């Protein structure tokens, strides 16, 4: 295996979880790796340290050592998340590296770079794309207004045959009935649409979000009823 960027000592991977996960890639015990840097400015982001510009990454040697440890502990998959992974120039090389280990690979993305997503799809086994809001209020929540790119990424996934999910973190009071119905139109026809709760933390970037309450199970169930039928499966995760 000889990735194009392997002559660089450093990868775009900023960090990884010490223990493999059973929830980040459904059906697989997966190592979770983080890429720093994001083109969104979500005030509710749970990885605020990754929002800034790209930070010093793991060396290829450190990555290989970590993966050897994960393999010794029954890991069979990798999740590449962020930040926003599609901003990384070496993303295809990283995916190829994980596949060379015999692992399945899942990509988490905000959908803002459809060209990169299209190029990577042949190497991927699963994609999770966040639909943060209805397009009418996307810039308000994320700072990103080029919603046609999000729509293109969703269309690429729909036509690809690659297993994927679209997902929304439900935030009260932002995701009201109008927002949820608009999102339902955006995700319509997806194989899987996942609703998950907003969980306030002291380190989210916007103080206004720190003061909000966790999205209640009742609110999540109400949201699911409002969007019922928009996808083959509509699931609540983290209830």
N, C-alpha and C positions, 0 to 999 in steps of 0.2 A: 504494500500500500504506500503510495507516494503522492499525498495531497499537494496541490499546487502551492500552498502556503507553508508546507512543512519546513521550508528553509528558514522560516521565522520561528524563533524559539518560543514565542508566546502565542497562545490561542486567544480567541475572543471570549472564552469562558471565564467568568469572573469568580465563580464559586460553585459548590455543590453541596447538597444535603449529605450529612455524614451517614445516614441510614437510608437504605432503599425504601421506596414507598409502594403501597398496594392500592392507593387511591388516585394517583396522578395519571396513571395509564391503566384504565379498567381492564382487569383480567391478567395483568402482568406485574411482576415484582420489578420495579424500575428505579434506576438511578436518575436523580433530578439535577440538571445542570442549568446554571443561570448565566445569561449574557447581559452585560451592563449597557446602559444607554437606551433611551426611548424618545420617540417623536411625539408622544402624547404627554399631557401635563395633568393627568387625572388627580384631583385633590384627595381621592379616596384610595389611592394606590397602596397596596400592602407591601410593596417592595421599594420604598422610597429611595433607598441607597442606590438602586439601579436606574433611577430616572435621569441622573446626571450623564454627562458625556462618558464615552467609553473609558473604563478604568483598566489598570494593569490586570492582565489575565493569567490564567494558569499556563505553565509551560507544558509543552507536549509530554515531557518526561513525567511531570506531576500528574497529568491527565492519564497517562498509561498506568502509572502506579495506582491511582484511584480506581481505575476500571478493573485492574487485576484483583484488587481487594473486593470490589463489588461482585465480580464473577465467582470468587471463592465463597461468596455468601448468597449464591443462587440467583443473582440478578440476571434477567433475560431481556431487558429493554432499557432504553434511555429516553428521557424527556428533556427537550431543550426549550427553556422558557426564559423569561426576562423580567424587566426590560422588554425590548422588542428584538427577537432573534434575527429577523430579516434585515436588520441594519448591519449585520456582521458580514464582512467580505468573505470570511472563511466558513460560512455556514454550510455550503455543500461539502466542504472537506470534512467538517466535523460530523455531519450525518454519515458520510462514507466511512469515516473512522469507526463510528459506533456499529455500523452494519458489518464492518470487517471482523468484529468480535462475535458475529452471529446474533446480534441483538436486533429487536424491532425498535423503531424510532418514532416517537411522537413529537410534533411541533406545536407549541402554543404561539399564537400570533394575534395581533390586533387587526390584521387584514389590510394594513395601509400600503403594502408594497406587493401588489398582485403579480408583477413580473417575476419577482424573486420567488414568490410562492409557486408560481407555475413551473419555474425551472427546478425547484426542489421536489415537487410532487412525486416524480418517478422513484425517488429514494426513500419516500416516507411510507409509513404504515398507518398513521393516524394523525389528524389535525384537529386542534381545538381553536376556534376563532371566536373572539369576544365581540359581541354586538352590544356596545356600551349603552346605546340609547336609540330612540327613533331619530332618523336623519334630520328632522326639523330642529333638534336640540343637541346634535352631536358636538358641535363646537363649544357649546355652553358647558358641557360636562367634561370634555376631553381636551379642549384647546385645538382640536384637529377638525377642519371643516371640509376636507376633500372627500366627501362621502361617496362620490362615484368610485373611488378606489376600493372602499369597503364593499360596495355592491359588486364590483368586478371580481374581487376575491371570493365572495360568496358564490357567484356564478361559476367561477373556475372550479371550486370544490364540488358544486352540484353536478358539473359535467364530467368530473374526473374519474368517478368510480372509486375514489379513495374513501375509506371509512372516515367519518368526521362528525364533529358536533359543533353547533353554535351555542353560545351561552351568554347569559346576562346576570350580572350582580344586581339584585333588586335593592334599590335605595329608597326609603321613605323620607320625605314625601315626593322625591323627584319622579319616580316611576309610577305615575298615576295611571288611571285607566286609558287615557288617550295615548300616553307613551307606550304602554304595553300593547295596545292594539296596533299602533304603528310598527312596533318591533315585530309583531306577529306577521304583518304583511311582508316585512323584510326577510324573515327566516322561512317563509312558507315553502313547504316541500322538502325541507331538510330531513335527513334520516333521524336526527336527534337534536332536540333543543333542551338545554339545561338551564334551570333557574336556580340561583344560589343566593344565600343571604349576604348582605353587607354586615361585616363585623367591625365595629369601631376599635381603633387602637390609638395609643398616644403618639405614635410616630407617623400617622398618615399626614401627607403634606399640608392639607387645608384644615385649620382649627375648627371650621364649621362642621366638618365631617367627624371630627373627634367627639363632638358633642351629641351626635346622633345615636339612637339606640340600634341595637342589632335587629335586623329584619326578623320579625316573629314568624313562627311556623304557620300561624293562621294567615298572615299576609302572603307568604309564599304559596299556600294552597289557593288563596283567592287569585293570585297572579296566574297560577297554572290553569284555573278554570277560565280565566279571561282569554287565554291564548290557546285553549284546548283545540286540537285539530290542525295547528299550524305546522306540525312536523309529524313524522311517523311515530316518534316517541317524544313525549314532553315529560321531562324528569325534574324532580327537585333533588338537589345535592346539598348536603350539609344542613339539613333541616334541624 
